[in-house]
Amino acid sequence: MKFATWNVNSLNIRLQQVLDWLEANPVDVLALQELKLAQDKFPVDALNEAGWQASWLGQKTYNGVALISKQIPTNVVQNNPHFTDEQSRLIAGTFRSESDKKVRVIGGYFPNGQAPDSDKFVYKMAWLDGLRKWLSLELAVHERLVVMGDYNITFDAADVWDPATLEGTIHCTDQERTQLQALIDLGLHDGLRLCAQPDKSFSWWDYRDFGFKRNRGMRIDHILVTKAIKDATTAAFIDKTPRANERPSDHAPVVLEAAL
């Protein structure tokens, strides 16, 4: 199975880019973030016409997440049932591999947090606490589980183009990284680093100051997997091609392949 995550930063603007990417990269499950569409504005007909199924949780102007696949998932859950949240940030569904193995997939748009001294950072910490509680319960019943999305957190200095300047700022604080490590400690693994990667492998680049051309980015989009998927992983990479599109998202897709 092939899994991918992509923050598209407005599906309304980048629907054709998503359809083109899916045609060239027929993954089994694509998690999208920042749809920026109300629930009733989701382009389900366009996706269906292209042969794709979708489960989504929209929100006008902000946030929004979706799971795109050739199959219709079962046991779909919108947002974290253990954390009350007015923002549309999580969606989960169960899919089956060709060998009929169940795989639980959770797609998420983690809060940005704005700044370490802000109310939005407090919300981010509480949101992550709630996510960890939910994941601990999901992991108890799902041997094969994938948690992918825009985490808005880097693992370490290798995920940052200029760690000397950016360490301690948003996405790079000790508090955020402690929360990310706590997810790993539940029994998850950083999917991208299961395979060798080039130095300075980033998934997000600022639109300003030619960030992409100068590779001034961060790796904040992750695919975390359980041991059963870790042991079956055959490839993992960041596809930077869409970042060079006209009017691109500021994020690139992250992809993981596993022989399931």
Secondary structure, 3 states (H helix, E strand, C coil): CEEEEEECCCHHHHHHHHHHHHHHCCCCEEEEECCCCCHHHCCHHHHHHCCCEEEEECCCCCCCEEEEECCCCEEEEECCCCCCCCCCCEEEEEEECCCCCEEEEEEEECCCCCCCCCHHHHHHHHHHHHHHHHHHHHHHHCCCEEEEEECCCCCCHHHECCHHHHCCCCCCCHHHHHHHHHHHHCCCEECHHHCCCCCCCCCEECCHHHCCCCCCEECCEEEEECHHHHCCEEEEEECCHHHHCCCCCCECCEEEEECC
